[in-house]
Amino acid sequence: MNHSKSNHVLLHVKNLKTYFFTDEGVVRAVDDVSIVVHHGETLGIVGESGCGKSVTALSIMQLIPWPPGKIVGGEICFADRGDLNTLAEQDMRRIRGNEISMIFQEPMTSLNPVFRIGNQIAEAIRLHRRATKKEVMDKTVEMLKLVGISSPERRVKDYPHHLSGGMRQRVMIAMALSCNPRLMLADEPTTALDVTIQAQILDLMNKLKQEVGTSIILITHNLGVIAEMAQSVSVMYAGVVVENADVRTLFAKPLHPYTAGLLTSIPRAGRKRSKRQRLNTIPGIVPSLLELPVGCRFNDRCAYVHEPCRKWEPPLAPVDNASGEKHLVRCWLHLKPPSV
């Protein structure tokens, strides 16, 4: 696994806030999220369903539907493009699919069932590249070959329903990579696939990252996938990042009780357990984003909760780390609470 990291920052999301204004109240889906992605790096974003992972990705793509959703604060600084929040839609359209692309969770809902897959890949190339019809079709066939689809000249004429789940996901990756984007957002790209196909897709993404040099934000709730793919990890809970570190540090020494809980709840093959011994779980449920608890958002589920946790929400701040790597955590166990 290559853990080398370029010093050049490709994407810097600072204090992002994306809220949904509903009849029941304001849902703070993403509430002060900051992440950094370097050139050629894979950043894993992990957390339970509903913690804001997908909304973060859609915010980066500027695809939050209004109404009810709106980016209400923060910056999304991408390469030399400045803050994406300030760009006009036509400028964003030139970036979307060209410099930043996205692989969605379920390819069957993302691919149009009435168009041939060749036409769907070709559309992205036509939109962003000046090319003849033949050059576009050649590039489409080349992309299908690149993602490991056999007989690509024949497959371009297929409709999505002719393909298996794994094949459809490969088509989505081909589409996402067709314009050599600098950043690819992969939102649970292997959720609907069986384990063997999942491994193939992840291998493919790693291979393409090395060949094409694309940076990846990989959104998942599967920590095994993160260990395999990512160089750094952001752990999200209830709309905020609660911990950020390089992948080795996070797995070896998780600081936030939520991260530690996630890691101990993974079933491991070969671990001897008595029949009575149960798999570790994190008690309780994720709080409603309409009514967040006062103080730390994890306080009602945390075994280490103490007085400051119920009073103040901790900031995401660095802790001293002997290795010199930046390890950020949002927890009063490791940060100095305000003096009363």
Buried (B, 14 or more C-beta within 10 A) or exposed (E): EEEEBEEEBBBBBBEBBBBBBEEEEEBBBBBBBBBBBBBBBBBBBBBBEBBBBBBBBBBBBBEBEEEEBBBBBBBBBBBEBEEBBEBEEEEBBEBBBBBBBBBBBBBBEBBEEEEBBBBBBBBBBBBBBEBEEEEBBEBBBEBBBBBBBEEBEEBBEBBBEEBEBBBBBBBBBBBBBBBEBBBBBBBBBBEBBEEEBBBBBBEBBBEBBEEEEBBBBBBBBBBEBBBBBBBBBBBBBBBBBBBBBBBBBBBEEBBBBBBBBBBEEEEEEEEEEEEEEEEEEBEEEBBEBEEBBEBBBBBBBBEEBEEBBBBBBBEBEEBEBEEEEBBBBBBBBBBEBEEE
